[in-house]
Amino acid sequence: MRWRDALWPAAIAYAVAFTTQSHERDRHRTPFHVVHSLSDGLGQTMKPFAVTGDASNVEYGLEALLKYQLFPMLLGHSRDEEPDDPRRRYGAQPDDDRPARSRADAHLTHGIDRANQVAVVLGKIPFTPAGVPVWDGAAVAGADAQGLGSTAPANDLCRAIRDEARQQAAEALYDLDGCDAVDADQAWARSGWWIPSDHAPHAVRQAQQFLPVKTRVHALWLGPAAQFPEPAQICVDITSVNAHSTGPRDVPWLQVSDGRSVFGLTLSDLALIRRAEPGDELTEVWPFDHPSDRGDDAPATQTSPAKSDESLPTLDELSLLTNQFLHLAGHRLGEGWKSVDEKAYAAHQRLEKALEAEYTGFAATRVKVWINLFDTAHPCPSGPTQALPTYALTGKPYQVEFDVHAHDPSCGCGQEYGFGDFSDRVCQLLIVLCLYGGLIEAHPMIETATATDDPSEHEAVVRDITWEVNGPDSYDFREIQRRVIRDLTDPESNLNTDTNPTYIPPYMAADGWYLPEGGTSMMFHGRRHEDDTD
């Protein structure tokens, strides 16, 4: 049977008329006795109600609507059944002496169907236009509502889990207080369940309202770009809700911490969020070997990526990440991708000069880079076909470390400073950083001295400079901390300077570091939670 939306007004009109007849003329024939001769009247009925098609098909459809949905609701019985009231009999004979009901006795009764009511709230009524269901509640407003990416499920498995979770949550709420208290807000308030909306403005509003900073939740996650064959349940702390992504696809995402790492979860990859109970422990999603995890007699191992060129990104990998970002930018911005390329290249040149100004005058400088590779999925079949490196698919920031060293003038290379075997990739690495966003730190370690230098100028023990790179927000960067510590014994010494004394880098905060009350980053970025004792 082909259902037509235009049949509903006609069906309701017939239902009202026949229901009125059943109450006011209870001794006449059954309300739908005219169905068998309805075709003659359909020619006049179909045009005003904009019903098209074969009259017999329309007749059967109209009959089904009346028989199975409207009459049972309005009359309490189907079209062919006797009424529940024994005093009323359709088609009564002349010798039937039972008194007819008066108009004052007429009333309508119906029972609310739980399944239909829940379906209405969830927007699952068949043959109705697709739209935002009542369940989702209000949408986000203001600047966050502009240009939002998709929060629809990343694959069929994620969609099936969301649908089943919403169904269970809605039925449970309906059983508590009826249909007036069935929506996503009530689900979070009463049961601590949040199923991200498939509609981005509503999903962002829900996330901003439900998930303040430091909210601990259990997430049913299908992995970056939904690459897990089965959903994984992880327990993480929410650190921020972001309406726009730092990756090449602009999609809403959550920044979370597992106690070791800070990484991103796009809403499209999440099937369900459940509020954690007090005492629930974090899931170590991205484990790594920390010195405190080893026994006292365990030999120390070198895990620094700067010491092994095999762990550093190759030039081909960096080029692939750049090309992929610009390819997707072309889909979003059209010819505007060229301005993205120009802005990122110009930002990397300025960043190179800022970095050069810091390592100049030092024999060795350690540089640490964190790139926000939170969103690297490439849905376009015409995009790069080469597989992305593993580190670009984890959803966590990618860390790279390398050293800058002063050249001996006698080497004859003509360069004052070098980057070792990584020198051919530094430029491309900074371009990737400026595209995706992240953090870069410079740690000048060994200052060069000349015969004319004042020895007092070379007493600094710890020196570091940190820049925050905005990525797609503006393709620019800014210095957020400059710290020089000359007196290690006294954090309050006037010999020490810090332009941002309350700043803790995100990667350290994710690793459990914090500033105690009244503390400053002169305390070498504070204390670590796991080292605290009662």
Secondary structure, DSSP 8 states (H G I E B T S, - for coil): ----TTHHHHHHHHHHHHHHHHHH-TTSS-TTGGGGGTHHHHHHHHTTTT--S-HHHHHHHHHHHIIIIIHHHHTSS-TTS--S-TT--TT--TT-------GGG--------HHHHHHHHHT--TTS-----GGG-----GGGGTT----S-SSHHHHHHHHHHHHHHHHHHHHHH-GGG-SHHHHHHHH-EE---SSHHHHHHHHHHH--TT-EEEEEE--GGG--SS-EEEEEEEEEEESS-SSSS---EEEEE-SS-EEEEEGGGEEEEEE--TT-----SS----GGGS-TTS------GGG-GGGS--HHHHHHHHHHHHHHHHHHHGGGHHHHHHHHHHHHHHHHHHHHHHHTTEEEEEEEEEE--S------TTS--S---GGGGSSS-EEEEEEEEE--GGG-S--SEE-GGGTTTHHHHHHHHHHH-EEEEEEEEEE---TTS-GGGG--SEEEEEEEE-GGGTS-EEEEEEEEES-TT-TT-TT-EES-TT---HHHHHTTEE--TT--GGGTS-EEGGG---
